[in-house]
Amino acid sequence: NAGVTQTPKFQVLKTGQSMTLQCAQDMNHNSMYWYRQDPGMGLRLIYYSASEGTTDKGEVPNGYNVSRLNKREFSLRLESAAPSQTSVYFCASSESTGGSYGYTFGSGTRLTVV
Amino acid sequence: TQLLEQSPQFLSIQEGENLTVYCNSSSVFSSLQWYRQEPGEGPVLLVTVVTGGEVKKLKRLTFQFGDARKDSSLHITAAQPGDTGLYLCAGAPNTGNQFYFGTGTSLTVIP
């Protein structure tokens, strides 16, 4: 039971470089999410996709773009990385938005921008 | 400004002690969840509460949702080293579609 799989686990970028974080779930969930976790700030929602074909901004979307490639996959792209984007990124999925069914999280991507 | 405030931020106790952590907000939530996160991993769902005043038990963990659905508590009886981790509450306000997480309580249980 893979659940939610994120790649890569670790990444170091130089300021201005771009990269895509990949996320895939095998639970046939409709909704997928990208969060970032920073010390003292908790988990903050970047973008979410309520269902295949839709995406919406969360609390902190600036500097990010997302693609819901199909029902299984939801990617997060940093077009021009900045040191303020140094964080741990988590992908999550749920049966529906609102989270009443609970979220399943991946194990995270630790990103450092130098 | 955090929608969900958790206290205490850090807690270090001896094995066998009891503890309570709190999750408070000025907003009303349609549901509230508790997660535990271990280092290097994503949060794992422990429980969901949906009804004001609801109490749920999960072995040594007791979760309570406030009558007004604005706050919640997690009580752990006879803490064990395996309980060590970051405890996060999360909820969906009555208005809107987003789900918000608190800043967490970092618990260390010393053997």
Contacts between the chains, C-beta under 8 A, distances in Angstrom:
chain1	res1	chain2	res2	distance
A	4	B	42	7.5
A	33	B	99	7.9
A	35	B	101	7.6
A	40	B	103	6.3
A	41	B	103	6.6
A	42	B	2	6.9
A	42	B	4	7.9
A	42	B	88	7.0
A	42	B	101	4.8
A	42	B	102	5.7
A	42	B	103	4.1
A	42	B	104	5.9
A	43	B	43	7.5
A	43	B	88	7.0
A	43	B	90	7.7
A	43	B	101	4.0
A	44	B	101	7.6
A	45	B	98	6.1
A	45	B	99	7.1
A	45	B	100	7.7
A	48	B	98	7.7
A	50	B	97	7.6
A	58	B	98	6.4
A	59	B	98	7.4
A	90	B	42	5.2
A	90	B	43	7.7
A	92	B	42	7.3
A	97	B	97	5.4
A	97	B	99	7.9
A	98	B	30	7.2
A	98	B	31	7.5
A	98	B	92	4.8
A	98	B	97	6.3
A	98	B	99	6.8
A	99	B	31	7.1
A	99	B	33	6.7
A	99	B	90	6.8
A	99	B	92	5.5
A	99	B	99	4.2
A	100	B	30	7.4
A	100	B	31	4.9
A	100	B	48	6.6
A	100	B	50	7.0
A	100	B	92	7.1
A	101	B	48	7.8
A	102	B	33	6.1
A	102	B	45	4.1
A	102	B	48	5.9
A	103	B	33	7.9
A	103	B	35	7.9
A	103	B	43	7.5
A	103	B	45	6.6
A	103	B	90	7.7
A	103	B	99	7.5
A	104	B	45	7.6
A	105	B	42	3.0
A	105	B	43	5.3
A	105	B	44	7.3
A	106	B	42	5.5
A	107	B	40	7.1
A	107	B	41	5.3
A	107	B	42	5.4
A	108	B	40	7.4
A	108	B	41	7.3
A	108	B	42	5.7
